[in-house]
């Protein structure tokens, strides 16, 4: 609204201007008048950090002495307060017009009993109106002619006979009933008035062209009365410009204390709490620098920060880890469980259920009919200067049995299946997500299970000796895994023809697209009730159930390597025939498409078999089961560093580059280059993660190398799909598959043609060699005969032999020299 400006007023600002939420202002009394002088003084005291700084121009140009600030409890305009920018709007809110009471209705309501009084007839008094009616009446001036038609009595009821007539026998198959003059009735015209005027002769001619005929046919086929504007209209209205395709800066997060000289490595939105986002941070050092400053790094904490839209400066929660985290993910079954991968190869687990009240508070709004609203604690606790608590990890994996190098990717397996140590899929006995997969640059992929194994019985005396006191601030959820957690499936990707292995950096499972769908708290509670009360504190209960195999489950997945290769393989293990040990299967397909390390391998949220890969300087789109990429972009001028599919438009995906720009691809608009390019920051983009707040609003979180998290609002054109966009993009992929199959077929044909041409050329070459040998012998014979004739002629001229003998004759015989002799 042009007169309303949303504001974020922190607790400190609310205390300064006496407008504290739920105390000074409430939902029933949300209005607060603030003097203009006080706001100007706040500008002088706090300058750019003042909460009124975004509307400074509105405040300075306001004509009145007091400005109206309204408490927006329901976040109708996106923030907790909004400012009224004009005096007229302020008066209309403070003094709303009172409803006018209809006096007649009041009088009728006061009457107790209504008594019907019939009207009394009165004598009619003529005032001359009947004369006017008589004068205006229409009367017939001529006598009407009367006709009497009769027929003979015997003709009444006579039968009538109808006959058939073939219309095809007539020209053009058309029979016309023409009018004719009745000879028995004729009227002679006695008088006729005709007016004649001399004018130039005018001739009108009409013709029918072919294009007009086509237009008339189209008008007959199509509905010409359809309203095209209504067809073009969207189902939902919006306040934004539908032609705008630029991302708009909504908010940014940075911590001056914890993110100094650090970069953001991973970003995850909270699955159920809107406006809450978590980021992992790491030192901006390479391997040599980490070795050099290893002692200093031990003194600095490795954290995952939780940010809230209500406080862009202070994190709400900080998770501690033994080393820098490079990837983490919320558990789909319970967002309070978080798993992360460290730079030293360890897998870390956190349980933040004890701190859930700090980051979210569910409070009713007064009636049972209203929905509960989720609000950050920033709006509920008056003490905003309180430091965010540090949360220690519950368990870390074993250093000896885990990864040896940096963990680059981590995924939770969905709750509909679980894997045994052979890699075969079975029905999930626990009903919750209890397994995850990680990949590392040590050329390994590990599958982990958070459920406890069944250890051998230990004597009570030994238990007392080995018991360790657990700190009170560390949850005991995964105490059975701490420092003893081992993977139950180990996969290595061997390179063919060499002893080296492929180095995986990103993986994509078949069910990863299910994690894109937003899950509400009610759905998670229902899953928890099915699995049992507090299932993650009683993980042993599901192990007693019998494993039921899942038939025809697809166990193949995509892998992106550090060398830019895309690998399609199976995670199921097989036994070595010689040693009997479990070994990994060989990759099914391997494609060297990217010219640099792959940073994104991601399935489409709309199509389970469509995969996006980004790495080096190009982008590729694949379809599972189809050899080769469906789309491969040209090399960009800058290296690609991150990417992500759009959550609502199947044709759109975002790609970040190392110069701070982001490329927005729209396959329905362009397929050979990005549809839009926009600058976000001055340094490299490290991570991209979109999120859908509602059907009308979407955000995308973009992290940069300097540790700043940018929250941008996605415009209407990039978040609302076009009509039948899902089918259109699916047909586009089908056409590309057909084109790829045709290309492969043509390659086979061309290879066969090339082989045939090579065989034919070899045959021709052998024939040419044979012909050249015969020709050489003939030339040698002819040259030898010419030499003998010349020799005899020279000897005859010298007189050595008689002249008669010097001339050659047909009877002269000679012996043909053997090949190879020189003359």
N, C-alpha and C positions, 0 to 999 in steps of 0.2 A: 504494500500500500504506500502511495507517495507521502503520506503524512505520518507513517509509523516507521520507526527505526529500531530494530532489535538490538539489545545490549546484553553483554555478559558482565554482571556486577558481582565482584568477588565479595567474600565475607568482610574483608577490611573496608571496602568501599561502602558496603551496606551499613557498617557501624559508623562510618564517618557521616553519612547522610541520614541516619536513623530510618533505614528502610529494610531492616532485617526480615528475611523470609520467614513466614509463619509466626512472626512476633509483631513487628510494626505494620507489616502488610500481610494480608491473608487473601484467600480466594473470594471471601465475601466483601472485603474492603481492600481492593488491590491498588488504589490510587495513592500517590504520594507527590506533593508539591515541593520542589526543590528550588531554592533561589538561584538565579543566574549568577550572582556574585560568588556564591559558594562554589559553583562548578568552575568558574574562571580561576578562583583561588586554588582549586585542586589541580588545574592545568599548570599553574606556576609551581606548585609544590612537587608534583609527581611527573610532570612533563609527559613524555611518551608512554609511560606505563600506566597512566590514568585510564580507567575503564571508559571514560567519556571521550577519549582521544579520537576514536573512529568517527564521532559525530561532532567534532570540534567546530566545523564550519556551520553546522545547523545551530549549535548553541550560540556562537558569536553573532549570527544573523537573526536570532530570535527577537521579536520586538517587545515581548513582555518581560516582566521582572521575575516571574516564577515559571518554571517548566514542569510539566506533568510527566511523571514516571509511573508506569503501570506494571504490577507484578504479574507475570505470565506463568502461572503454575502449570498449565497443561502444555507449555512449550508450543503454543499455537503458531507463533512467528519464529520458532527455531531457537530462542534463547530464554533465559529466566526472567528478563525484564524487556520492556520496549519503551521508547521515548516518543512523545507526541510533538510533532514539529511545527504546528500552527496553533494560533489562538482559537480559531473557529472549532478545530477538532477538540481542543482542550475544553471549551465551553460545552460542546455537545456531549462529552463524556461526563463532566462534572455535573451539568444540569440537563439531564435528558428530558425531552418534551413529554408532558403528562398527557395521558389519554383523555380525550373529551368524552364526557358522559352524555348520552342522548337523554334529554329531559322527558321526551315523550315516552320512551321505554320505562323510565323511572316511574312516571305517573301511572302507566299501565300496571307496573308491578305492585304499586301501592294499593290499587283497587282490590277489594276483597272478592266481590261478586259482580259479575256482569249480567245485566238484565236486558234482554232483547225487547226493543220497542218497534213494532211494525210501523211502516210509513203510512201516513194518512193521505188519501187521494184528494186532489184539489181540482176545481173546474178549469177547463182549458179556455184561455183567453186569446183570441186571434189578434196578432200584431201585424198582419199583412204578409207574413212569410209564405202563405199558400199561393199568393199571386206571383211571387218571384219564382217559386217552384214551377208553376204553370207556364210562365214565360220561358224558362230554361228547358222545359221538356221538349222532346223530339216527337213530332207528329208526322205521319205519312201524308205526303202532299199529292201523291198519285194513287189512282185506283189500282189495286192489286189484280193481276190477271189470275183467273182460276181455270184449272184444267182437270178434266175427269178422264181417267184412263180405265178402260175396261177390256175384257176379253171374253170369248165365248165360254159358256159353262162347260162344254165337253172337253175343252183344252186343260181344265184344272186337273192336276194329278197325273197328267200323261207322262209315260216313262221317257227318260232322257238317255241317249246313247252317246258315249264319248269314244273317240278313236285315237290310236297311237300314230305319232309322226316322228320319223327318224331325223334328228337334228344334224347328223353327220352328212346327210345327203345334200344339205344346203351349204353354200359357200361360206367359209369362215365359221361354220357350225353355230350360226347365230340366226335366230328367228325373231323378227320384230313385228309387233302388233301395231301397225301404222293406223293413224286416225284417217277417217274418210268423211266426206260431206254427206249428210243425210238428205236425200232428195225430197223426202216428205216434209222437211222442215227447212225453211229458208226465210231470212229476215232481210228485207230490203232497207239499205241505209238511205234515209231521206235527206239527212243533212250532216255535213262533216266540216269541221274547222281545221285548217292547216296553215301553219306559219312557215314561211320560206325566207331564208336569208342567204345571200351570196357569200360563200367562203371558199378558200382554196381547197382543192381536192386532196384528201388525205387517204393514204393507203396503209393499212395495218397488216403485217405478215408475222407469222409465228413459225418457229422451227425447233426441233428437238435434237440437241447434241448428245453425244455418247456420255460425256462426263455428267451432264444433268440427269441422264437416265440412271447412271450408277448411283448418284446421290439420292434419287427417289427410291431406288431399291434399298439403299441403306436405311432410309427413313422408315421403310416398311418393315425391315428386319429389326432395327434397334429401337429402343424406347427414346424418342426425341424429347419427352417431357421429364426426363430424369434430372435431378438437381445435382450437378457436378460438385458444387461447393459443399453440399452435405456429405457427399462420398469422400471428399478429401479431408473432412474434419476428423480430428482425433476423438477417441472415446472420452478422454480425460482432459480437463482444462489445465492450463499451466500459466504461471505468472511470467516465465522466462520466454525469451525469444527462441522460436523453434528453428530458426536459421543459424543460430550461433552454435559453433562447433568447437569452441575453445574451453579448456578446463579453467575453472575459476578458483583462485586461492581462497580457501575457507578458513584454515587455521594451520599453524605450524607449532611443533613441539621441539624444545631443546633444553638441555640441562647443563647449566654452566659449570656444575661441580663434577658430575659423573661422566659427562661426554667430552671432556676436554682431551684433545688429541686422540679421539676414538671415532670409529665409523660404525654405521648400522649394518648388521649382517643379515638380519631376518626380521620380518614384520608379520604379525598375526592379529587379526581382529578377534575380540571375544565373541564366541558363538551366540551368546544369549543376551549380553548386556550391550545395549546400543551406546555408542560414544566412548567405549573403552577399548584401547588398543595396546598391545605389548610389542616391545622391540628388544632385540638382543644387540649388545655393543661389544666391540673388540678393538684392540689397539691397532693403529695404522702403521704396522711394522711388517717388514718382510722377514724371511727366515733368518738371514744373517743378523738383522737388527734384534730379533727376539733372542737369539743366542747371546748377543752382546749385552743386552739389558735384562737378562733373565732374573737376576737378583732383584732389580727394581720392580719388575712385573709381579713378583710374588707378594709384594706389599700392597698392590692395588687390587681392589675387588673386581671380580667378573660378574656382571649383573644382567638381568632382564628387567626392563623398566615397564611399568604399567602407567599409561597416560589416560587422562580423562578430558573430554571436551570442556569441562567446567574449569579446569586449571591447567593452562598450557605451560606452566613453569615448573610446578612441583609434581613429581611422580606420585601416584597413589600407593604403589607397592613396588618392592625391589627384591627380585629373586637372586640369591647368591649361588655360585657354582664354583667348582674347583679350578676351572680355567675358562678362557673365553669361549662363548657359545656362538656357533656359526649356523645352526639351524635348530628350530624347536617347533612344537605343534601342540595345540590343545587336544585332549582326548575327546573324540566325538561322543562317547557315552556319558562322560562327566567332565565338564570344562574345568573343574577344580584340579584335575590331574593333568600335569604338563610334562612332556618328555623333550629333552634337548640333547644335541650332540656337541661335544667339546672339541677344541683344537688338538688336545692330546689323545683323542680316540675314545674317550669314555662317554657313556650314555648316562644322563642324569634324569632323575625323576623328582618332581615336586608335588606336594599336596597343599593347596591354598584354601581348603575348606574352612580352616579356622579363621581366615581373614576375609571370608566372603561378605560379612556384614560391613566391612570397611569400604568395599568397592561397589556395593549395591545395597539398596534398602527398599524393600517392598512395603508400601504404605497405602491404605485405602484412601479414597478421596471423599468419603462422607456417606456414600450410599452403596448398597449392595449391587445396584445396577451398573455402576461405573467400574471400569477395569482398573486394576492395580497399576500404578505407574512406577517405573524403575528410574531412580534418581541417584546420581553419585553422592558420595558422602560429603563432598565439598559443599553441597547445598543444605546439609543437615547438621553438620558440626560447626559451631561458631569459631572454633580455634583452628584457623587455616595455617598457622605457623608450625603446627605439630609436624614433626618429621615423619616421613613414610617409613613403615617398619621393614626391616630386612627379614626375608623368609629363607631359612636354610633348606637345603635339599634333603629329601628323604633317603635316597639311595643313589649310588653310582656303581657302574659296572666294574668288573675285575680288569685291572690293567694288564695282567698276564694273558687273559683269554679274550680280550677285546681287540678293537682296532689299534693299529700302531701309529696311525697318522690322523690328520684332520678329517672329521666327519662332515661331509658336504651336503647330505640330504637325509631326511627322516620322514617316515610316513607311518601312521597308525593303520592297521588292517581293520576293515569294517567288522561290525559285530554279527554278520551273518555266516561267518565261517572261521575256522582255525586250521593251522597246519601242524602236521606231525613232523618228526625229524627227517622223514624222507621227502617232505615237501608236498604231500598229497592233501587235498582239501577235505575237511570234515565239518559237520554241523557244530556250531559254537555251543559248547556245553555250559558256559557261564552266562551267555546272553548279553555280554558287554564286550567292549574292545579291550582285549587283553594281550594282543601281540602287535609288534611293530617291526619295521624293517629300516636298516640304515645302510649307507654306502660311504666308502672312504677312498681317499687317494692312495691307500695301500693296496689297491687292486682287489678289494674284497667287498662282498655284500653279505650282511648278517641279518638273520631273523631272530627276534627276541621274544620271550614270553615272560610277562610280569607275575604269573602265578608261581607259587612255590613248588619246587620238586619235593619228592618224598625222601628225606634223608634217612640214613640208618639210625636206629635208636641209640641214644647216648645216655650214659649213666648220669644219675643226678649229681654225683660228686664232681664229675667232669664239667657238667653244666654250670655248677657254682663257680668253678675255677675260671671258665671261659666267659662268664657273663660280664657284659660291659654296661655301665650305667649310661642310659640315653639321656641327652639334655632335654629339659622340659619343653623347649621351643621347637623341637624336631618331631614331626608326626611319626608315628610307628606304623604307618600304612604299608610301607615297603621295606621294613627293617630286615626281612628275611633275604633281601636281595643285596644289601649294602656290601660292596667290595667282594661279593662272591657271584655276582650275576654273570652268566655265561650265555652266549647265543646257542640256540639249538639247531640252526641251519647255517652253514658256511658255504658261500658260493664264490668261486674264482672264475674269471673269464680268460681262458688261455688263448693266445694268438696262434693262428695256424702257421705252421712252418717255423716256429721259433719257441724258445723256452720262456719268453716274456709273457706278461698278462696285460689285458686291457685295464685302464684306470678309470673306473666309473665316478662320475661327479653328480649326476642327476638320474633319477629313476621315475617311472610312471606306471602304477598298477592299474588294472582294468577297472576297479571300483573307486578310483580316486575322484571321479566326477560326482559321486554321491556326497562328498564333503562340501561341495559348493552350495548345496541347498541349505537355506537358513533353518536352524532348528530352534524352536522356542523352548522355554523352560518347562512347559506342560508336557511336551513330548519326551523330554529327558526324564521327567519324573515318572511317566508311565513306564519307560524302559527300566528305570531303577526298581519300580515295584515288581515288574516281571522277574527281574534278576534277583530280587531279594533286597531286604533292608540293608543299606550301606554295603553294596556288593564288593567294593574295593578293600574293605576291611575283613572280608570273609571270602577270599579267593579260593580257599581249599575246597569249598562246598561243591563247585562245579566239576572238580577232577574225579569225583566218584561216579559220574555218569558214563555211559557207554558211548564210545565214538561211533557216529553214523556217517559213513562216507557220502560225499556229494558227487553224483555221477556227472560226467561231462563238464566239469568245472575248468574254465580256461585259466591255466597257470602260467601263461606267457606274459611277458611285460617288456617295456622299452627301457633302454639305458642310453644315456649320453656320456661320452667319455671325454677325458682331458685333451685328447688328440683331435676332437671334432667329429668322431664317428658316432653313428646311431646304430645300436645293436638291438636286435630282437631275439630273445632267448626264453628258455623255460627254467623256472626255479626248482623243478623237481630233480632230486638227486638220483643217480644210478650207481650200481656197484661195479667196481673194476673186476674184470674176469680173472686177472692174475692175482691181485692182492686181496680182493673181497672188500675193500674199503669203499666208503661212499665218496663219489666224485661228482663234480658239476658237469652238466651237459655242455656240449659245444654250442656256440651261438648259431642260431638258425639262419639269421641274415645279418649282414654288416654292410653299412653304407658310409662312405667317406664323402659327406656333403658339405660340412662346415669346415672353414679354414682357421678355426680357433677353438678354444675350450668351450664346451656347451654349458650354458647357465640356466636353461629352461627346457624341461621336458614335461609337457602338461596336456592332459586330455581335455577335450571340449566339454563344457557343462551341458551341452545339448545333444551331442553325438558321442556315444561310448567308444566308437572306434576311430575317432579323429584325434590326432595328436599334433601339437605345436612344439617345434624345437627351435631354439634360438642359440646361436653361438658364433663366435668370430665376427664376421662382417655380413652375415646373411641370415635369412629366416627360411624355414621349410615347414610344410604341412604334410602329414602322412595319414594314411588310412590302414588300419590293421588288416593284414592279409593281402595287401597289395604291394608288390615289390617296387620300390622307388618312391620318391616324393611326388605328391600331387601338385605341389606348388613350391618353387624354389626362387627366392628373390635374387636380384642382382646384388653385387657387393656394395655396401654402403661406404661413404667416405669416413665414417667414424665407427668404432667397434661397438657392437651391441653388448649390453651388460645385464639386462633384466627384461622380463616380459610377463604378460598375463592375458588370458582370455577375458572378454567382457562377460559379466554374469547374466545379462539380459538380452544382448544382441549376438546371435550366433555368427554374424559376419564381421565382428569388430574384435580386435585385440590390440594391446598396448605394448610398445617396445621402447625401452630406455637405452640411451647411448652414453658413452663416456665423456661427452662434451656438455652434459646437462640437458640435452634436448630429448623429447619423447616423440616417437612416431606413432600415429594412430592409423591403423590399417582398417579399411572398410572394403570387404571383398565384393560387395554389391556396387560399389562406386569405382574402385580401381583394384586390379589384381597384380599389376607390375610395379607399383610404387605406393608409398603411404598416401592416404587421403589427406592427412593433416600432419603438420609438424609444429611443435610448440616448445619454447624454452621454459624450463622449470627452475634450474639452478645453474651455478657457475662451475660446478664440479661433476664428477661422474655419478650417475644414478646406480645405486646398489640393489634396490629391491622395489617391486611394484606389487601392490595387493589391493584390489577394489573391494567394495562392500556395499550392499544394498540396504539402506536405512528403511525405505518404504517404497511403494510403487511410484512415488513422485520425486524421490530424492535418492541419489547415489553418490558415494564418495570413492576416491581412489587415494591410497596412501603411497607416497613416493619418498623413499629414503635416499639420501645422498652420502657421499664419501666423507663429508665433514661432520656427520652425526646429526643433521637436522631432518626431522620428519615433516614432510609437507602433506597436508590434507587438502585435496582439491575436489570441488564439486563437479560432477560429470554433467554436461549440458543435456538438454532434452533430446537432441538428435542422436546422441551416442548411447543413451540408456533406454530409449523406448523403441522397440522393434517395429519395423514396417509391417504392412499387411502381408501375411504368408511368407515372412522372412525365413522361418525355419525350413519350409519346403523349398524355397528358392535356393538357399545355400546348400541344402542337401542335393538338389538337382545339379547344382554347379559341381559339387564333389563327384557326383555320378558321371557327369560329362568328362571330368578330368580323369576318372578311372578308365572310362572308355577310350579316351585319347591316349592314356598311358599304355593300355593293352594294344591299341592299334600301333603305337610306336614300337612296342616290343615285338609285335608280329612283323612289322616292317624291317626291324633289325634282323630278325631271323631270316626273312626273305632276302635281304641284302647280303647277309653273311653267306647264305646258300648260293646266291648269284656270284658273289666274289669267289667262292670255292670253285664253282663251275667255270668261271672265267680263268681262274688260275690253272685248272686242269686242261682247259682248252688251249691256253697259251703254252703250256708244257708240251702238248701234242704238236702244236704248230712249230714249236722250237725244235723238237726232234726231227720233224719232217724237213724243216729248213736246213738242219745240219746234214741230213742225208742228201738232200738236193745239192747243197754246196760242195759236198765231197765229189759227186759225179761231175759237176761243172768244173771243178779244179782239175780233175784228171783230163777232161776234154781240152781245157786251155793249155795244160802242159804238153799234151800230144801235138796240138797245133803249133805251139812255140818251137817244139823240137823239130818238126818238119820244116818250119821256116828257117831254123838254124842250119839244117843240113843243106837246104837249097842255097843258102847264102855262102856256106863253106865251099861247096862245089864251084860256085860262080867265082869266088876269089881265087881258088886254086887254078881254075881254067884261065883266068886273066893273067896269072903269073906264069903260065906255061908248064906248071908242074904236072898236070894231067891233060890229055887231049881235050880239045874244045868240045868235041862231041860227047865226051863223058861228063863234062861239067854241067851239061843241061840235064835237069831231072827228067826222068820218064817214069811211066807208070809201072815198068817192070822192076824198077830198083827196089831191092829188098833190104831191109835193115832190121836190126834187133832192138826192140823197145827196152830202154834201160829200166832197171828196177827203180822204184820210187826211193827217193832219198839221195840218189847219186847226183853229183854236180858236174856240169859240162864246162 
